[in-house]
Amino acid sequence: MIYLQLFLSFLKIGLFGFGGGLAIFSLIQHEVEVHGWMTQEEFVDILAVSQVTPGPIGINCATYVGYTATGSVWGSLLATIAIVIPSLVIMLSICKVYFIISTRFQRNIYFTRTMHTLRLSVLGMIAAAALLLIKPANRPSVSFIDWRSWVIFAVVCFFTILPMFIKKPDFIGNSILQKSAAFLRSALQIISHPILLIVLAGVAGYVIYG
């Protein structure tokens, strides 16, 4: 019975999980809570592991949840296949249609409005995932939220969105000021790399809470 529940749950998540990654964490959390597959603390740990392991975050999370819920490799394989099936079928169908009527499809006002609305819903789901991770009740044993946690969170958020506001110049001059600005821009882009932020956050967490 648990295998059927696992398959149907992740099939539903794969079908309605617009945005992928962090956007579907709230959907996975709902299914975990409804079926009682694991505790909140275990789920938060799985989210952390899913983000630092290679591959799509949603698929990694489905694999870990499936294994934890059933205690077998078959459960993880079933959950992974279930979450992939809807997106695979939908994307193959959309690509087929898109290549046939690409020009008409791109200029369709209803399609454009639908995509804008979906972006807003994805932002809401990502915000819900962030709130899930910073709730003190999820990690009571290590005092997950204190002023140091907020500092780490704020710094990572700042450097994550920073590249969005860095405008690449059309050309780089030979003056010292222009070269300094180009060097600073390059340094900020390197610091804002997601992999580097994950490593630095992990080191900071180990030093502070280890």
C-alpha positions in Angstrom: 0.0 0.0 0.0 2.8 2.4 0.8 4.3 1.9 -2.6 1.1 2.9 -4.3 0.7 6.0 -2.0 4.3 6.9 -2.8 3.8 6.5 -6.6 0.6 8.5 -6.7 1.9 11.3 -4.4 5.0 11.9 -6.4 3.1 11.5 -9.7 0.9 14.3 -8.5 3.9 16.4 -7.4 5.5 16.0 -10.8 2.3 17.0 -12.5 1.6 20.1 -10.5 5.1 21.1 -9.4 5.6 24.1 -11.6 9.0 25.7 -11.2 10.8 22.5 -9.9 13.5 22.6 -7.3 12.7 24.7 -4.3 9.2 25.5 -5.7 8.0 21.9 -5.1 9.4 21.5 -1.6 6.1 22.7 -0.1 4.2 20.0 -2.1 6.6 17.3 -1.0 6.3 18.5 2.6 2.5 18.3 2.4 2.6 14.7 1.2 5.1 13.7 3.8 2.9 15.2 6.6 -0.3 13.6 5.3 1.2 10.1 5.1 3.5 10.5 8.1 6.5 9.2 6.3 9.1 11.1 8.4 9.4 13.8 11.0 9.9 17.5 10.2 13.5 17.4 11.3 14.2 14.4 9.0 12.6 16.2 6.1 14.6 19.3 6.6 17.8 17.2 6.7 16.7 15.5 3.4 16.2 18.9 1.8 19.7 20.0 2.8 21.2 16.7 1.4 19.2 17.1 -1.8 20.6 20.5 -2.5 24.3 19.6 -2.0 24.1 16.3 -4.0 24.5 16.4 -7.8 21.3 16.4 -9.9 17.9 18.2 -9.8 16.9 19.0 -6.3 13.3 17.7 -6.7 14.4 14.4 -8.0 17.0 14.0 -5.3 14.4 14.8 -2.7 12.0 12.2 -4.1 14.7 9.6 -4.1 15.6 10.2 -0.4 11.9 10.4 0.7 11.1 7.2 -1.2 14.0 5.3 0.5 13.2 6.7 3.9 9.5 5.9 3.6 9.9 2.3 2.5 13.4 1.5 3.7 14.3 0.0 0.3 15.9 0.9 -3.0 12.6 0.1 -4.8 10.8 2.8 -2.9 13.4 5.4 -3.9 13.3 4.2 -7.5 9.5 4.3 -7.6 9.3 7.8 -6.2 12.0 9.0 -8.7 10.2 7.5 -11.7 6.9 8.9 -10.5 8.1 12.5 -10.2 9.8 12.4 -13.6 7.0 10.8 -15.7 4.6 13.9 -15.9 7.4 16.4 -16.8 8.8 14.0 -19.4 5.4 13.4 -21.1 4.4 17.1 -20.9 7.7 18.5 -22.2 7.8 16.0 -25.1 4.3 16.9 -26.1 4.8 20.7 -25.7 8.1 20.5 -27.8 6.3 18.7 -30.5 3.5 21.3 -30.6 5.9 24.2 -30.2 8.0 23.2 -33.2 4.9 22.9 -35.3 3.3 26.3 -34.4 6.1 28.1 -32.8 5.4 31.6 -34.1 1.7 31.5 -33.3 2.4 29.9 -29.9 4.8 32.6 -28.8 2.5 35.5 -29.6 -0.5 34.0 -28.0 -1.7 36.5 -25.3 -3.4 33.8 -23.2 -0.2 31.7 -23.1 1.8 34.8 -22.1 -0.6 35.7 -19.3 -0.6 32.2 -18.0 3.2 32.0 -17.8 3.3 35.3 -16.0 0.8 34.0 -13.4 2.8 30.8 -13.0 5.9 32.8 -12.2 4.1 34.5 -9.3 3.0 31.1 -8.0 6.5 29.7 -8.2 7.8 32.7 -6.2 5.2 31.9 -3.5 6.3 28.3 -3.4 9.9 29.2 -3.1 9.1 31.6 -0.3 7.1 28.8 1.5 10.1 26.5 1.2 12.4 29.2 2.7 10.0 29.7 5.6 9.9 25.9 6.2 13.7 25.8 6.4 14.0 28.7 8.9 11.2 27.6 11.3 12.8 27.1 14.8 10.5 24.1 15.4 12.2 22.1 12.6 15.7 22.1 14.3 15.1 22.5 18.0 18.1 20.5 19.0 20.6 23.0 17.5 18.7 26.3 17.9 18.3 26.7 14.2 17.2 30.4 14.4 19.4 32.9 16.2 21.1 36.1 15.2 24.0 34.3 13.6 21.6 32.2 11.5 19.9 35.4 10.3 23.3 36.9 9.4 24.2 33.8 7.3 20.8 33.8 5.7 21.0 37.5 4.8 24.5 37.3 3.4 23.7 34.3 1.2 20.5 36.1 0.0 22.4 39.2 -0.8 25.1 37.5 -2.9 22.5 35.3 -4.6 20.5 38.2 -6.0 23.5 40.5 -6.5 24.3 39.2 -10.1 20.9 40.4 -11.2 21.9 44.0 -10.6 25.4 43.8 -12.0 25.3 45.3 -15.5 27.9 44.1 -17.9 29.5 47.0 -19.7 29.6 47.3 -23.5 33.3 47.8 -23.4 36.1 48.1 -20.8 38.3 51.2 -21.0 42.0 51.5 -20.2 41.6 53.9 -17.3 42.4 52.7 -13.7 38.9 53.4 -12.6 37.3 51.4 -15.4 39.7 48.5 -14.8 39.1 48.5 -11.1 35.3 48.5 -11.7 35.7 45.5 -14.1 37.9 43.7 -11.5 35.3 44.3 -8.7 32.5 43.1 -11.0 34.3 39.9 -11.8 35.1 39.3 -8.1 31.5 39.8 -7.1 30.3 37.4 -9.8 32.8 34.7 -8.5 31.7 35.2 -4.9 28.0 34.9 -6.0 28.6 31.5 -7.5 26.0 29.1 -6.0 28.5 26.3 -5.4 30.9 28.7 -3.5 28.0 30.0 -1.4 26.9 26.5 -0.5 30.5 25.5 0.5 31.0 28.7 2.5 27.6 28.4 4.2 28.4 24.8 5.1 31.8 25.8 6.6 30.2 28.6 8.6 27.5 26.3 9.9 30.1 23.7 11.0 32.2 26.3 12.7 29.3 28.0 14.5 27.1 25.0 15.3 29.6 22.1 15.1 
